[in-house]
Amino acid sequence: MLKLFCFPRSGNSREVKIVLAEKNIPFEPVNVHAGNDVKESPEFKKASPRGTVPAIIDGEVYLSEAFLINQYLDHKYPNPSLFPSDDELRSQIEEFVKKIDKGMVLNIGLLVIECLLKPKDQQREDFKEKKRKEIVETMKELDQMLQGKEYLFGNFSLADVAITPHIAALPILGSGIPADLKNMTAWFDRIKKRPSFLASQN
């Protein structure tokens, strides 16, 4: 059975859980925060040399980083397909994920650190507001992308997976999808109705 190294509040880990649920792939979750014996285990170090999650072991395959894992899973388990066969569209999705990881996902991660991991008296309110504004600016771009479409690139794909858990985390960070972003709001309503969204919360 596929082994997934993760921890409950990891948005990146949840990306992989969504794909596993979409494809109905059984897996064994391994919480790397359960103890040092997991973090220091040879198999985790082989799967993730940098010690980051998510990471998987699937037979002889050892792999880390959410998007790379999800590309691998889509190739090995092609039904349902979450990564189009069209080369140009694949390139567009790859570029989108790269850009969103360096922008919005990174900002949400910094907001998680500031809001949830730092003591209250050490949190910087100006920094939090700056990050929230930057996140909203990206969501405005996503709202435009979604004009006339159900999902970012037409059909549900790894592009939607790449932002879903991070958007889902915004309410606990004092943020969320602004009400005037109608396309984003409708998109997220569709996402929440997918069984994979609920399954990935565990």
N, C-alpha and C positions, 0 to 999 in steps of 0.2 A: 504493500500500500504506500502511496505517496506520502511523504512526511513534510509538513510545513512548519518551519521555525517562525514564530510570530509572537506577539503579545497583544492583549485585548484592545488597548487604545491606539494601536498602530494603524493609521490610515493606509499606509503603503501595504501592510499585510492584508488589510481588508480588500484592497484591489484584487489580490490573488484569490481571496475567498469568494469574491463575486464571480470570477471566472470559473472557479471550481464548481460553484453552485449552478451557474448557467449550463455547464456541461455535465452536471451530475456525476462528478468525479469524486469517489470516496478518498478521504485523506485523514491522516493523523496529525492534529495540531500539537505542536510542542512549544510551550510558553518559555521563552528564554529568560524571563524574569523569575521563573520558579526557583532558580538556585544557580550558584556558580558552576555546579557540575554540568549543567546544560551549556552554559556559555563557554566553558573551557573544554567541552567534549571535542574530540578529534573530528567527529562527523560534522558538527556545526562549523568548526573552523575551516573544514574543507569546502563546505557548501557556501560559506560566507567568510572569505579571508579577512574582510574588514570588520567583521563582527556586527554587521547590520542585518535587520530584518526588512522584508521577508527573505527567506532562503528555502530551497526545497532539495529533497533527495528523492529522485524517482528512478529506482533501479540503479543504474550506473551513472545517472546524470546528477550532478551537483551544481546548483545554480542559485544566484542571488540577484536582487534588484527586480522590482515589481514588473516593469514593462517587459524586460527580457524573459522573465518567467512566463508572463502571459502570452508572449509571442510563441514561446516554446510549447505551452499547453495548447494553444490554438492550432499549431502545426501537428502536434501528435494526436490531439482529439478534435478533429475538424467539425464535428457536429454538436451544436450549431456553430457556424463560422462567425467569429467576432473580428476577423481581420481580412479585409477584401483581397481577392486574388489579383485585382487590377493594380499594376505596379505604381502608377501615378497616384492612385488613391492611398495605397500603402505608404508611399513616401510622404504624402500630406499628413497622414495620421502620425507617422513617426516624428515629423517636424513639429506638429501640434503638441504632442506629448512632451517632447524635449523642451519646448518653449514654456508650456504650462508648469512643468516640474521646476524650471529655473525661476519662474515668476510666482504665480498664485500659490502653488503647493508649498513652495519654500516660505512664502509669507505666512501661510496658515501654520506651518510648522513653527515659525518664530513666534507667532501669536500663542500657540499652545505652550511654548516654553515660558513666555511672559505671563500668561494668565493662569496657568495651572501648575507649573513646576517651580515658580519662584515664590518665596514668602510674600505676603501681601504688601509689607512695607518696603519691599525691594522692587516692586513692579512699577514700570514707567508708563504713566497714563498717556503721555504725549506719543510715546513709541507705539502703544497699542492703537491709538486713534490713527496714526500714520499708516500702520499696516492694514487696518480695516478699510481705510480709504483706497489704498492700492488694490486690495482684493475686490472692492466694489468696481473699480475701474476695469479690471479684467472681466468681471461678470457682465459689465456693459458690452464688452466685445463678444462674449459668449452669447449674450442675448441677441445680438445682430446676426451671429452665425446661425442661430436657431430659427431665424425668420423663415416661416413656411416649411419647417422641417420638424419631425418628431424627435430626432436625435442629431447629434453634432455633424455627422457625415451621412445623414439619411437613415440608414439602418443602425440599430444598436451595435456599438463596436467597442474596441479597446480604448478609443478616445473618450467615450462616455464613462467607461470603467475608471479611467485615470483620474477623473475629477470627482466622481460620486462620493467616496467616503470623506473627502476633504470638505466638500460643500455640506455634507451631513453633519460635520463637526462644528460648523459655524455658530449655531445657537448657544453652545456652551462657552463660546469665546466672545460673547456679547455682540455677535454679528448675525448675518443671515442674508437671504436674497431680498433685495429691496422690492417693495410691492409693485413699483412701476416697471420692473423687468418682467413683463408678462410671459415672454417666451421661455425665460429661465425658470419661472415659477411653474409653468405648464410642463416643462421638461422634467423638473424634479418630482412633480406629482406622478408623472408616468414612471419614473425611476422607482419611486417608493412602492409602486404597485407590482413591481417585478419580484417574484419569489426569491430571487438571488439577493435582493437588498436586505430582506429580513433574515435570510440564512447567514449572511455575512456579518451580522451583528454579534454573533456568539464568539 
